[in-house]
Amino acid sequence: MEKKYYTYILLIEGGSFYCGYTDDVEKRFQSHIEGKGAKYTRAHRPIKVVYKKEFNTKSDAMKEEYRIKQLSHNEKLKLINEN
């Protein structure tokens, strides 16, 4: 079976978002909850996964992560609400 990669967005306590990529969204979310994820999510508590998109390559997932990180908060909200 071919490995899949995902770009995901977490809702953070206080209403901000965190975007990342992984090959296992649930496992990565658990890492964030346990304080073993990104520096940002160690300081700002993640609440839930609000967006994920599947890709066939790590490169494509990373490109989408970069694209999303360039979006404004309102543009991210629109992306989440459309999916």
HTML snippet that shows the backbone in 3Dmol.js (N, CA, C, O; Angstrom):
<script src="https://3Dmol.org/build/3Dmol-min.js"></script>
<div id="view" style="width:600px;height:400px;position:relative"></div>
<script>
const pdb = `
ATOM      1  N   MET A   1       0.842  -1.196   0.000  1.00  0.00           N
ATOM      2  CA  MET A   1       0.000   0.000   0.000  1.00  0.00           C
ATOM      3  C   MET A   1       0.878   1.248   0.000  1.00  0.00           C
ATOM      4  O   MET A   1       1.850   1.347   0.750  1.00  0.00           O
ATOM      5  N   GLU A   2       0.521   2.177  -0.841  1.00  0.00           N
ATOM      6  CA  GLU A   2       1.298   3.411  -0.968  1.00  0.00           C
ATOM      7  C   GLU A   2       1.048   4.339   0.221  1.00  0.00           C
ATOM      8  O   GLU A   2      -0.089   4.516   0.657  1.00  0.00           O
ATOM      9  N   LYS A   3       2.119   4.920   0.732  1.00  0.00           N
ATOM     10  CA  LYS A   3       2.018   5.835   1.860  1.00  0.00           C
ATOM     11  C   LYS A   3       1.352   7.135   1.428  1.00  0.00           C
ATOM     12  O   LYS A   3       1.637   7.659   0.351  1.00  0.00           O
ATOM     13  N   LYS A   4       0.468   7.650   2.269  1.00  0.00           N
ATOM     14  CA  LYS A   4      -0.215   8.918   2.010  1.00  0.00           C
ATOM     15  C   LYS A   4       0.303   9.968   2.984  1.00  0.00           C
ATOM     16  O   LYS A   4       0.761   9.649   4.082  1.00  0.00           O
ATOM     17  N   TYR A   5       0.222  11.206   2.567  1.00  0.00           N
ATOM     18  CA  TYR A   5       0.622  12.333   3.407  1.00  0.00           C
ATOM     19  C   TYR A   5      -0.548  13.298   3.504  1.00  0.00           C
ATOM     20  O   TYR A   5      -1.403  13.346   2.620  1.00  0.00           O
ATOM     21  N   TYR A   6      -0.577  14.059   4.578  1.00  0.00           N
ATOM     22  CA  TYR A   6      -1.693  14.956   4.832  1.00  0.00           C
ATOM     23  C   TYR A   6      -1.191  16.324   5.278  1.00  0.00           C
ATOM     24  O   TYR A   6      -0.199  16.445   5.996  1.00  0.00           O
ATOM     25  N   THR A   7      -1.905  17.341   4.831  1.00  0.00           N
ATOM     26  CA  THR A   7      -1.753  18.673   5.397  1.00  0.00           C
ATOM     27  C   THR A   7      -2.954  18.839   6.315  1.00  0.00           C
ATOM     28  O   THR A   7      -4.075  18.490   5.943  1.00  0.00           O
ATOM     29  N   TYR A   8      -2.728  19.372   7.515  1.00  0.00           N
ATOM     30  CA  TYR A   8      -3.817  19.491   8.482  1.00  0.00           C
ATOM     31  C   TYR A   8      -3.770  20.855   9.159  1.00  0.00           C
ATOM     32  O   TYR A   8      -2.734  21.516   9.211  1.00  0.00           O
ATOM     33  N   ILE A   9      -4.933  21.250   9.676  1.00  0.00           N
ATOM     34  CA  ILE A   9      -5.038  22.474  10.458  1.00  0.00           C
ATOM     35  C   ILE A   9      -5.674  22.110  11.797  1.00  0.00           C
ATOM     36  O   ILE A   9      -6.689  21.416  11.854  1.00  0.00           O
ATOM     37  N   LEU A  10      -5.052  22.596  12.872  1.00  0.00           N
ATOM     38  CA  LEU A  10      -5.603  22.425  14.214  1.00  0.00           C
ATOM     39  C   LEU A  10      -6.222  23.729  14.679  1.00  0.00           C
ATOM     40  O   LEU A  10      -5.686  24.809  14.428  1.00  0.00           O
ATOM     41  N   LEU A  11      -7.357  23.621  15.359  1.00  0.00           N
ATOM     42  CA  LEU A  11      -7.923  24.761  16.066  1.00  0.00           C
ATOM     43  C   LEU A  11      -7.214  24.837  17.405  1.00  0.00           C
ATOM     44  O   LEU A  11      -7.109  23.839  18.118  1.00  0.00           O
ATOM     45  N   ILE A  12      -6.730  26.013  17.743  1.00  0.00           N
ATOM     46  CA  ILE A  12      -5.981  26.236  18.974  1.00  0.00           C
ATOM     47  C   ILE A  12      -6.854  27.008  19.956  1.00  0.00           C
ATOM     48  O   ILE A  12      -7.649  27.860  19.559  1.00  0.00           O
ATOM     49  N   GLU A  13      -6.695  26.698  21.251  1.00  0.00           N
ATOM     50  CA  GLU A  13      -7.427  27.422  22.289  1.00  0.00           C
ATOM     51  C   GLU A  13      -7.218  28.925  22.082  1.00  0.00           C
ATOM     52  O   GLU A  13      -6.084  29.376  21.924  1.00  0.00           O
ATOM     53  N   GLY A  14      -8.288  29.689  22.082  1.00  0.00           N
ATOM     54  CA  GLY A  14      -8.190  31.117  21.816  1.00  0.00           C
ATOM     55  C   GLY A  14      -8.563  31.468  20.385  1.00  0.00           C
ATOM     56  O   GLY A  14      -8.700  32.644  20.047  1.00  0.00           O
ATOM     57  N   GLY A  15      -8.729  30.440  19.533  1.00  0.00           N
ATOM     58  CA  GLY A  15      -9.240  30.672  18.187  1.00  0.00           C
ATOM     59  C   GLY A  15      -8.212  30.766  17.071  1.00  0.00           C
ATOM     60  O   GLY A  15      -8.584  30.994  15.920  1.00  0.00           O
ATOM     61  N   SER A  16      -6.927  30.595  17.379  1.00  0.00           N
ATOM     62  CA  SER A  16      -5.922  30.633  16.304  1.00  0.00           C
ATOM     63  C   SER A  16      -5.829  29.241  15.659  1.00  0.00           C
ATOM     64  O   SER A  16      -6.478  28.294  16.104  1.00  0.00           O
ATOM     65  N   PHE A  17      -5.021  29.138  14.617  1.00  0.00           N
ATOM     66  CA  PHE A  17      -4.844  27.875  13.900  1.00  0.00           C
ATOM     67  C   PHE A  17      -3.367  27.502  13.849  1.00  0.00           C
ATOM     68  O   PHE A  17      -2.485  28.360  13.889  1.00  0.00           O
ATOM     69  N   TYR A  18      -3.123  26.191  13.758  1.00  0.00           N
ATOM     70  CA  TYR A  18      -1.780  25.677  13.519  1.00  0.00           C
ATOM     71  C   TYR A  18      -1.875  24.752  12.312  1.00  0.00           C
ATOM     72  O   TYR A  18      -2.761  23.899  12.249  1.00  0.00           O
ATOM     73  N   CYS A  19      -0.980  24.913  11.368  1.00  0.00           N
ATOM     74  CA  CYS A  19      -0.966  24.082  10.163  1.00  0.00           C
ATOM     75  C   CYS A  19       0.321  23.257  10.126  1.00  0.00           C
ATOM     76  O   CYS A  19       1.398  23.747  10.464  1.00  0.00           O
ATOM     77  N   GLY A  20       0.190  22.004   9.711  1.00  0.00           N
ATOM     78  CA  GLY A  20       1.356  21.140   9.576  1.00  0.00           C
ATOM     79  C   GLY A  20       1.086  20.047   8.551  1.00  0.00           C
ATOM     80  O   GLY A  20       0.035  20.025   7.910  1.00  0.00           O
ATOM     81  N   TYR A  21       2.059  19.130   8.405  1.00  0.00           N
ATOM     82  CA  TYR A  21       1.876  17.974   7.517  1.00  0.00           C
ATOM     83  C   TYR A  21       2.369  16.731   8.237  1.00  0.00           C
ATOM     84  O   TYR A  21       3.200  16.817   9.141  1.00  0.00           O
ATOM     85  N   THR A  22       1.861  15.584   7.838  1.00  0.00           N
ATOM     86  CA  THR A  22       2.207  14.323   8.486  1.00  0.00           C
ATOM     87  C   THR A  22       1.767  13.154   7.608  1.00  0.00           C
ATOM     88  O   THR A  22       1.098  13.348   6.593  1.00  0.00           O
ATOM     89  N   ASP A  23       2.144  11.953   8.002  1.00  0.00           N
ATOM     90  CA  ASP A  23       1.623  10.761   7.325  1.00  0.00           C
ATOM     91  C   ASP A  23       0.564  10.072   8.191  1.00  0.00           C
ATOM     92  O   ASP A  23      -0.006   9.062   7.779  1.00  0.00           O
ATOM     93  N   ASP A  24       0.296  10.612   9.391  1.00  0.00           N
ATOM     94  CA  ASP A  24      -0.714  10.047  10.296  1.00  0.00           C
ATOM     95  C   ASP A  24      -1.291  11.176  11.153  1.00  0.00           C
ATOM     96  O   ASP A  24      -0.719  11.545  12.179  1.00  0.00           O
ATOM     97  N   VAL A  25      -2.420  11.712  10.721  1.00  0.00           N
ATOM     98  CA  VAL A  25      -2.994  12.897  11.381  1.00  0.00           C
ATOM     99  C   VAL A  25      -3.361  12.617  12.842  1.00  0.00           C
ATOM    100  O   VAL A  25      -3.074  13.434  13.717  1.00  0.00           O
ATOM    101  N   GLU A  26      -3.990  11.472  13.111  1.00  0.00           N
ATOM    102  CA  GLU A  26      -4.418  11.178  14.478  1.00  0.00           C
ATOM    103  C   GLU A  26      -3.218  11.042  15.423  1.00  0.00           C
ATOM    104  O   GLU A  26      -3.233  11.563  16.538  1.00  0.00           O
ATOM    105  N   LYS A  27      -2.189  10.342  14.965  1.00  0.00           N
ATOM    106  CA  LYS A  27      -0.979  10.168  15.780  1.00  0.00           C
ATOM    107  C   LYS A  27      -0.287  11.513  16.010  1.00  0.00           C
ATOM    108  O   LYS A  27       0.184  11.787  17.114  1.00  0.00           O
ATOM    109  N   ARG A  28      -0.224  12.340  14.983  1.00  0.00           N
ATOM    110  CA  ARG A  28       0.411  13.658  15.100  1.00  0.00           C
ATOM    111  C   ARG A  28      -0.381  14.566  16.033  1.00  0.00           C
ATOM    112  O   ARG A  28       0.206  15.294  16.834  1.00  0.00           O
ATOM    113  N   PHE A  29      -1.713  14.527  15.937  1.00  0.00           N
ATOM    114  CA  PHE A  29      -2.554  15.319  16.832  1.00  0.00           C
ATOM    115  C   PHE A  29      -2.299  14.905  18.284  1.00  0.00           C
ATOM    116  O   PHE A  29      -2.202  15.758  19.167  1.00  0.00           O
ATOM    117  N   GLN A  30      -2.191  13.602  18.526  1.00  0.00           N
ATOM    118  CA  GLN A  30      -1.912  13.107  19.875  1.00  0.00           C
ATOM    119  C   GLN A  30      -0.566  13.633  20.378  1.00  0.00           C
ATOM    120  O   GLN A  30      -0.431  13.966  21.556  1.00  0.00           O
ATOM    121  N   SER A  31       0.429  13.707  19.491  1.00  0.00           N
ATOM    122  CA  SER A  31       1.734  14.277  19.857  1.00  0.00           C
ATOM    123  C   SER A  31       1.588  15.736  20.283  1.00  0.00           C
ATOM    124  O   SER A  31       2.190  16.168  21.266  1.00  0.00           O
ATOM    125  N   HIS A  32       0.782  16.488  19.534  1.00  0.00           N
ATOM    126  CA  HIS A  32       0.544  17.892  19.890  1.00  0.00           C
ATOM    127  C   HIS A  32      -0.127  17.992  21.263  1.00  0.00           C
ATOM    128  O   HIS A  32       0.262  18.824  22.083  1.00  0.00           O
ATOM    129  N   ILE A  33      -1.128  17.151  21.514  1.00  0.00           N
ATOM    130  CA  ILE A  33      -1.849  17.144  22.794  1.00  0.00           C
ATOM    131  C   ILE A  33      -0.885  16.852  23.953  1.00  0.00           C
ATOM    132  O   ILE A  33      -0.983  17.455  25.021  1.00  0.00           O
ATOM    133  N   GLU A  34       0.035  15.928  23.725  1.00  0.00           N
ATOM    134  CA  GLU A  34       0.983  15.511  24.767  1.00  0.00           C
ATOM    135  C   GLU A  34       2.159  16.468  24.927  1.00  0.00           C
ATOM    136  O   GLU A  34       3.039  16.234  25.755  1.00  0.00           O
ATOM    137  N   GLY A  35       2.180  17.543  24.140  1.00  0.00           N
ATOM    138  CA  GLY A  35       3.264  18.507  24.248  1.00  0.00           C
ATOM    139  C   GLY A  35       4.529  18.073  23.531  1.00  0.00           C
ATOM    140  O   GLY A  35       5.599  18.638  23.762  1.00  0.00           O
ATOM    141  N   LYS A  36       4.418  17.076  22.662  1.00  0.00           N
ATOM    142  CA  LYS A  36       5.577  16.563  21.921  1.00  0.00           C
ATOM    143  C   LYS A  36       5.547  16.997  20.461  1.00  0.00           C
ATOM    144  O   LYS A  36       6.374  16.556  19.663  1.00  0.00           O
ATOM    145  N   GLY A  37       4.605  17.853  20.114  1.00  0.00           N
ATOM    146  CA  GLY A  37       4.481  18.318  18.732  1.00  0.00           C
ATOM    147  C   GLY A  37       5.350  19.540  18.510  1.00  0.00           C
ATOM    148  O   GLY A  37       6.504  19.583  18.937  1.00  0.00           O
ATOM    149  N   ALA A  38       4.798  20.516  17.851  1.00  0.00           N
ATOM    150  CA  ALA A  38       5.526  21.736  17.517  1.00  0.00           C
ATOM    151  C   ALA A  38       5.657  22.652  18.733  1.00  0.00           C
ATOM    152  O   ALA A  38       4.881  22.565  19.685  1.00  0.00           O
ATOM    153  N   LYS A  39       6.644  23.518  18.676  1.00  0.00           N
ATOM    154  CA  LYS A  39       6.859  24.500  19.736  1.00  0.00           C
ATOM    155  C   LYS A  39       5.589  25.329  19.981  1.00  0.00           C
ATOM    156  O   LYS A  39       5.227  25.602  21.125  1.00  0.00           O
ATOM    157  N   TYR A  40       4.925  25.721  18.893  1.00  0.00           N
ATOM    158  CA  TYR A  40       3.711  26.539  19.013  1.00  0.00           C
ATOM    159  C   TYR A  40       2.627  25.813  19.807  1.00  0.00           C
ATOM    160  O   TYR A  40       1.971  26.420  20.653  1.00  0.00           O
ATOM    161  N   THR A  41       2.433  24.512  19.540  1.00  0.00           N
ATOM    162  CA  THR A  41       1.369  23.784  20.235  1.00  0.00           C
ATOM    163  C   THR A  41       1.761  23.364  21.650  1.00  0.00           C
ATOM    164  O   THR A  41       0.909  22.922  22.421  1.00  0.00           O
ATOM    165  N   ARG A  42       3.029  23.498  21.994  1.00  0.00           N
ATOM    166  CA  ARG A  42       3.419  23.298  23.396  1.00  0.00           C
ATOM    167  C   ARG A  42       2.990  24.511  24.220  1.00  0.00           C
ATOM    168  O   ARG A  42       2.650  24.382  25.397  1.00  0.00           O
ATOM    169  N   ALA A  43       3.007  25.682  23.598  1.00  0.00           N
ATOM    170  CA  ALA A  43       2.642  26.925  24.292  1.00  0.00           C
ATOM    171  C   ALA A  43       1.157  27.266  24.149  1.00  0.00           C
ATOM    172  O   ALA A  43       0.599  27.976  24.985  1.00  0.00           O
ATOM    173  N   HIS A  44       0.518  26.759  23.089  1.00  0.00           N
ATOM    174  CA  HIS A  44      -0.884  27.063  22.796  1.00  0.00           C
ATOM    175  C   HIS A  44      -1.629  25.741  22.600  1.00  0.00           C
ATOM    176  O   HIS A  44      -1.349  25.002  21.657  1.00  0.00           O
ATOM    177  N   ARG A  45      -2.577  25.447  23.493  1.00  0.00           N
ATOM    178  CA  ARG A  45      -3.220  24.135  23.534  1.00  0.00           C
ATOM    179  C   ARG A  45      -4.103  23.855  22.309  1.00  0.00           C
ATOM    180  O   ARG A  45      -5.030  24.614  22.028  1.00  0.00           O
ATOM    181  N   PRO A  46      -3.815  22.761  21.578  1.00  0.00           N
ATOM    182  CA  PRO A  46      -4.672  22.381  20.449  1.00  0.00           C
ATOM    183  C   PRO A  46      -5.983  21.776  20.942  1.00  0.00           C
ATOM    184  O   PRO A  46      -6.006  21.045  21.932  1.00  0.00           O
ATOM    185  N   ILE A  47      -7.068  22.086  20.244  1.00  0.00           N
ATOM    186  CA  ILE A  47      -8.382  21.580  20.622  1.00  0.00           C
ATOM    187  C   ILE A  47      -8.818  20.426  19.719  1.00  0.00           C
ATOM    188  O   ILE A  47      -9.203  19.361  20.202  1.00  0.00           O
ATOM    189  N   LYS A  48      -8.753  20.647  18.401  1.00  0.00           N
ATOM    190  CA  LYS A  48      -9.180  19.586  17.483  1.00  0.00           C
ATOM    191  C   LYS A  48      -8.635  19.833  16.083  1.00  0.00           C
ATOM    192  O   LYS A  48      -8.209  20.937  15.743  1.00  0.00           O
ATOM    193  N   VAL A  49      -8.661  18.765  15.278  1.00  0.00           N
ATOM    194  CA  VAL A  49      -8.301  18.855  13.862  1.00  0.00           C
ATOM    195  C   VAL A  49      -9.532  19.398  13.130  1.00  0.00           C
ATOM    196  O   VAL A  49     -10.615  18.817  13.207  1.00  0.00           O
ATOM    197  N   VAL A  50      -9.354  20.514  12.421  1.00  0.00           N
ATOM    198  CA  VAL A  50     -10.496  21.121  11.727  1.00  0.00           C
ATOM    199  C   VAL A  50     -10.391  20.999  10.208  1.00  0.00           C
ATOM    200  O   VAL A  50     -11.332  21.338   9.491  1.00  0.00           O
ATOM    201  N   TYR A  51      -9.247  20.516   9.716  1.00  0.00           N
ATOM    202  CA  TYR A  51      -9.045  20.387   8.269  1.00  0.00           C
ATOM    203  C   TYR A  51      -7.954  19.368   8.013  1.00  0.00           C
ATOM    204  O   TYR A  51      -6.945  19.336   8.717  1.00  0.00           O
ATOM    205  N   LYS A  52      -8.158  18.532   7.000  1.00  0.00           N
ATOM    206  CA  LYS A  52      -7.070  17.681   6.513  1.00  0.00           C
ATOM    207  C   LYS A  52      -7.294  17.391   5.046  1.00  0.00           C
ATOM    208  O   LYS A  52      -8.426  17.243   4.586  1.00  0.00           O
ATOM    209  N   LYS A  53      -6.195  17.313   4.327  1.00  0.00           N
ATOM    210  CA  LYS A  53      -6.233  17.037   2.889  1.00  0.00           C
ATOM    211  C   LYS A  53      -5.146  16.014   2.584  1.00  0.00           C
ATOM    212  O   LYS A  53      -4.015  16.131   3.057  1.00  0.00           O
ATOM    213  N   GLU A  54      -5.506  15.011   1.786  1.00  0.00           N
ATOM    214  CA  GLU A  54      -4.601  13.902   1.475  1.00  0.00           C
ATOM    215  C   GLU A  54      -3.779  14.180   0.217  1.00  0.00           C
ATOM    216  O   GLU A  54      -4.267  14.766  -0.749  1.00  0.00           O
ATOM    217  N   PHE A  55      -2.515  13.741   0.256  1.00  0.00           N
ATOM    218  CA  PHE A  55      -1.609  13.860  -0.885  1.00  0.00           C
ATOM    219  C   PHE A  55      -0.858  12.556  -1.078  1.00  0.00           C
ATOM    220  O   PHE A  55      -0.702  11.770  -0.144  1.00  0.00           O
ATOM    221  N   ASN A  56      -0.390  12.332  -2.312  1.00  0.00           N
ATOM    222  CA  ASN A  56       0.383  11.129  -2.614  1.00  0.00           C
ATOM    223  C   ASN A  56       1.855  11.284  -2.284  1.00  0.00           C
ATOM    224  O   ASN A  56       2.556  10.287  -2.113  1.00  0.00           O
ATOM    225  N   THR A  57       2.342  12.533  -2.189  1.00  0.00           N
ATOM    226  CA  THR A  57       3.764  12.745  -1.891  1.00  0.00           C
ATOM    227  C   THR A  57       3.936  13.719  -0.725  1.00  0.00           C
ATOM    228  O   THR A  57       3.113  14.605  -0.497  1.00  0.00           O
ATOM    229  N   LYS A  58       5.022  13.524  -0.005  1.00  0.00           N
ATOM    230  CA  LYS A  58       5.376  14.426   1.093  1.00  0.00           C
ATOM    231  C   LYS A  58       5.577  15.843   0.561  1.00  0.00           C
ATOM    232  O   LYS A  58       5.171  16.817   1.196  1.00  0.00           O
ATOM    233  N   SER A  59       6.200  15.947  -0.594  1.00  0.00           N
ATOM    234  CA  SER A  59       6.466  17.246  -1.213  1.00  0.00           C
ATOM    235  C   SER A  59       5.173  18.023  -1.446  1.00  0.00           C
ATOM    236  O   SER A  59       5.103  19.217  -1.152  1.00  0.00           O
ATOM    237  N   ASP A  60       4.146  17.346  -1.975  1.00  0.00           N
ATOM    238  CA  ASP A  60       2.866  18.023  -2.227  1.00  0.00           C
ATOM    239  C   ASP A  60       2.219  18.477  -0.917  1.00  0.00           C
ATOM    240  O   ASP A  60       1.657  19.569  -0.846  1.00  0.00           O
ATOM    241  N   ALA A  61       2.298  17.646   0.105  1.00  0.00           N
ATOM    242  CA  ALA A  61       1.731  18.013   1.414  1.00  0.00           C
ATOM    243  C   ALA A  61       2.469  19.228   1.997  1.00  0.00           C
ATOM    244  O   ALA A  61       1.848  20.121   2.573  1.00  0.00           O
ATOM    245  N   MET A  62       3.783  19.250   1.843  1.00  0.00           N
ATOM    246  CA  MET A  62       4.584  20.372   2.354  1.00  0.00           C
ATOM    247  C   MET A  62       4.275  21.660   1.582  1.00  0.00           C
ATOM    248  O   MET A  62       4.229  22.741   2.169  1.00  0.00           O
ATOM    249  N   LYS A  63       4.066  21.545   0.280  1.00  0.00           N
ATOM    250  CA  LYS A  63       3.712  22.724  -0.533  1.00  0.00           C
ATOM    251  C   LYS A  63       2.374  23.300  -0.091  1.00  0.00           C
ATOM    252  O   LYS A  63       2.210  24.517  -0.001  1.00  0.00           O
ATOM    253  N   GLU A  64       1.411  22.408   0.187  1.00  0.00           N
ATOM    254  CA  GLU A  64       0.098  22.866   0.639  1.00  0.00           C
ATOM    255  C   GLU A  64       0.200  23.499   2.028  1.00  0.00           C
ATOM    256  O   GLU A  64      -0.466  24.497   2.303  1.00  0.00           O
ATOM    257  N   GLU A  65       1.023  22.928   2.898  1.00  0.00           N
ATOM    258  CA  GLU A  65       1.247  23.520   4.226  1.00  0.00           C
ATOM    259  C   GLU A  65       1.787  24.938   4.061  1.00  0.00           C
ATOM    260  O   GLU A  65       1.307  25.863   4.716  1.00  0.00           O
ATOM    261  N   TYR A  66       2.769  25.111   3.204  1.00  0.00           N
ATOM    262  CA  TYR A  66       3.357  26.435   2.973  1.00  0.00           C
ATOM    263  C   TYR A  66       2.299  27.401   2.446  1.00  0.00           C
ATOM    264  O   TYR A  66       2.209  28.543   2.897  1.00  0.00           O
ATOM    265  N   ARG A  67       1.496  26.932   1.483  1.00  0.00           N
ATOM    266  CA  ARG A  67       0.448  27.787   0.904  1.00  0.00           C
ATOM    267  C   ARG A  67      -0.545  28.237   1.981  1.00  0.00           C
ATOM    268  O   ARG A  67      -0.906  29.412   2.047  1.00  0.00           O
ATOM    269  N   ILE A  68      -0.978  27.304   2.815  1.00  0.00           N
ATOM    270  CA  ILE A  68      -1.950  27.629   3.868  1.00  0.00           C
ATOM    271  C   ILE A  68      -1.359  28.607   4.877  1.00  0.00           C
ATOM    272  O   ILE A  68      -2.051  29.509   5.349  1.00  0.00           O
ATOM    273  N   LYS A  69      -0.083  28.431   5.209  1.00  0.00           N
ATOM    274  CA  LYS A  69       0.546  29.327   6.186  1.00  0.00           C
ATOM    275  C   LYS A  69       0.646  30.771   5.689  1.00  0.00           C
ATOM    276  O   LYS A  69       0.830  31.693   6.485  1.00  0.00           O
ATOM    277  N   GLN A  70       0.525  30.966   4.371  1.00  0.00           N
ATOM    278  CA  GLN A  70       0.552  32.317   3.813  1.00  0.00           C
ATOM    279  C   GLN A  70      -0.823  32.988   3.876  1.00  0.00           C
ATOM    280  O   GLN A  70      -0.933  34.196   3.672  1.00  0.00           O
ATOM    281  N   LEU A  71      -1.862  32.211   4.158  1.00  0.00           N
ATOM    282  CA  LEU A  71      -3.220  32.744   4.180  1.00  0.00           C
ATOM    283  C   LEU A  71      -3.486  33.542   5.452  1.00  0.00           C
ATOM    284  O   LEU A  71      -2.874  33.300   6.493  1.00  0.00           O
ATOM    285  N   SER A  72      -4.407  34.495   5.350  1.00  0.00           N
ATOM    286  CA  SER A  72      -4.848  35.238   6.533  1.00  0.00           C
ATOM    287  C   SER A  72      -5.743  34.324   7.375  1.00  0.00           C
ATOM    288  O   SER A  72      -6.156  33.258   6.919  1.00  0.00           O
ATOM    289  N   HIS A  73      -6.038  34.746   8.596  1.00  0.00           N
ATOM    290  CA  HIS A  73      -6.920  33.979   9.477  1.00  0.00           C
ATOM    291  C   HIS A  73      -8.278  33.760   8.800  1.00  0.00           C
ATOM    292  O   HIS A  73      -8.811  32.651   8.821  1.00  0.00           O
ATOM    293  N   ASN A  74      -8.832  34.806   8.208  1.00  0.00           N
ATOM    294  CA  ASN A  74     -10.143  34.705   7.549  1.00  0.00           C
ATOM    295  C   ASN A  74     -10.098  33.785   6.336  1.00  0.00           C
ATOM    296  O   ASN A  74     -11.061  33.063   6.076  1.00  0.00           O
ATOM    297  N   GLU A  75      -8.995  33.799   5.589  1.00  0.00           N
ATOM    298  CA  GLU A  75      -8.850  32.890   4.442  1.00  0.00           C
ATOM    299  C   GLU A  75      -8.767  31.434   4.909  1.00  0.00           C
ATOM    300  O   GLU A  75      -9.287  30.535   4.250  1.00  0.00           O
ATOM    301  N   LYS A  76      -8.106  31.210   6.055  1.00  0.00           N
ATOM    302  CA  LYS A  76      -8.043  29.853   6.625  1.00  0.00           C
ATOM    303  C   LYS A  76      -9.435  29.406   7.063  1.00  0.00           C
ATOM    304  O   LYS A  76      -9.823  28.261   6.830  1.00  0.00           O
ATOM    305  N   LEU A  77     -10.194  30.314   7.702  1.00  0.00           N
ATOM    306  CA  LEU A  77     -11.566  30.007   8.101  1.00  0.00           C
ATOM    307  C   LEU A  77     -12.403  29.594   6.893  1.00  0.00           C
ATOM    308  O   LEU A  77     -13.157  28.623   6.956  1.00  0.00           O
ATOM    309  N   LYS A  78     -12.268  30.326   5.806  1.00  0.00           N
ATOM    310  CA  LYS A  78     -13.013  30.031   4.571  1.00  0.00           C
ATOM    311  C   LYS A  78     -12.617  28.651   4.042  1.00  0.00           C
ATOM    312  O   LYS A  78     -13.486  27.871   3.652  1.00  0.00           O
ATOM    313  N   LEU A  79     -11.328  28.342   4.024  1.00  0.00           N
ATOM    314  CA  LEU A  79     -10.840  27.032   3.573  1.00  0.00           C
ATOM    315  C   LEU A  79     -11.440  25.911   4.428  1.00  0.00           C
ATOM    316  O   LEU A  79     -11.912  24.903   3.903  1.00  0.00           O
ATOM    317  N   ILE A  80     -11.417  26.099   5.730  1.00  0.00           N
ATOM    318  CA  ILE A  80     -11.960  25.093   6.660  1.00  0.00           C
ATOM    319  C   ILE A  80     -13.448  24.907   6.429  1.00  0.00           C
ATOM    320  O   ILE A  80     -13.932  23.777   6.370  1.00  0.00           O
ATOM    321  N   ASN A  81     -14.173  25.997   6.299  1.00  0.00           N
ATOM    322  CA  ASN A  81     -15.628  25.929   6.127  1.00  0.00           C
ATOM    323  C   ASN A  81     -16.044  25.326   4.803  1.00  0.00           C
ATOM    324  O   ASN A  81     -17.134  24.767   4.691  1.00  0.00           O
ATOM    325  N   GLU A  82     -15.184  25.434   3.790  1.00  0.00           N
ATOM    326  CA  GLU A  82     -15.491  24.863   2.470  1.00  0.00           C
ATOM    327  C   GLU A  82     -15.210  23.359   2.412  1.00  0.00           C
ATOM    328  O   GLU A  82     -15.622  22.690   1.464  1.00  0.00           O
ATOM    329  N   ASN A  83     -14.521  22.832   3.404  1.00  0.00           N
ATOM    330  CA  ASN A  83     -14.128  21.421   3.360  1.00  0.00           C
ATOM    331  C   ASN A  83     -14.717  20.597   4.475  1.00  0.00           C
ATOM    332  O   ASN A  83     -14.466  19.395   4.553  1.00  0.00           O
TER     333      ASN A  83
END
`;
const viewer = $3Dmol.createViewer("view");
viewer.addModel(pdb, "pdb");
viewer.setStyle({}, {cartoon: {color: "spectrum"}});
viewer.zoomTo();
viewer.render();
</script>
